[in-house]
Amino acid sequence: MGIVGNLTPQQRQSFDSQGFLVIESFASPAEIEAMRKRMDGMLQAFDPTTTASIFSTKNQVQLTSEYFYESAEKISFFFEEKAFDDNGNLKQPKELSINKVGHALHEIDPVFKEFSCSEKVSSLLFSLGYKKPVIIQSMYIFKQPGIGGEVTPHQDNSFLYTEPKTCTGLWLALEDATVVNGCLWAIPESQKNGLVRRFIRGDDGVYFDRPSPSYDQKDFVPIEVKAGSLVVIHGDLIHQSFENQSSNSRHAYSLHAVDTDGCKWAEDNW
């Protein structure tokens, strides 16, 4: 058996057709434990009084903050929308209040860098046709029990745009992801319709260049996966996740890659 990241012709055909691909057992139990243990340590060391930045795909106002911009080159912590009471105090421990940590785990932290820069990840990207792949951002996503927020329908190329478009998402389940605790949902083959809008950084902050289309929820299919499974996501695939209304978290580690060979990085990316 070859490197786990090498796609078979059948897997590549499925990805090209559907816009996403599930690779089971991509990460070993030891790799999962190492990343989860490392994140536990980061959270223990994090002082929540240093920031009250909230991540939301519905309300983009907070995205104008310098804290968000600077997170591109740092390890920053973002809270769930429902983590605070009316007085601005956390309603539960910080470990159960964080939405995500990003966006440079793959560059700064040795544990996450080891996985992100592993041979199987680079092999997978080469199998997808990349010539000079670069991991452009990374996120540890918690999807907290009861308050894990919704991620509205979107395309990754909207946020990480190259000319030509080359963004691919790599979404690793660190816990089982189900329809109950907020797994991914996608519209198969939607990547064939191209990019519908861009998220642009201008002089007055960040904004979408056009309104979001309306989607029929019946077109989405759930992507339920076991811990260790990797979901490969085409940059134009429309996907989302719902709120976690269960008593179980849904931890995941997400990477986004672009090609640097013959591609131009858009200067108005966030």
Secondary structure, DSSP 8 states (H G I E B T S, - for coil): ---TT---HHHHHHHHHHSEEEETT-S-HHHHHHHHHHHHHHHHH--GGG---B--SS--GGGGSHHHHHGGGSEEEEE-GGGB-TTS-BSS-GGGTEEEEEE-HHHH-HHHHHHHTSHHHHHHHHHTT-SSEEEEEEEEE---TTTB--EEEE-GGGTS-EES---EEEEEESS-B-TTTT-EEE-TTGGGG-----EEEETTEEEESS------GGG-EEE-B-TT-EEEEETT--EEE--B-SSS---EEEEEEEE-SS-EE-TT--
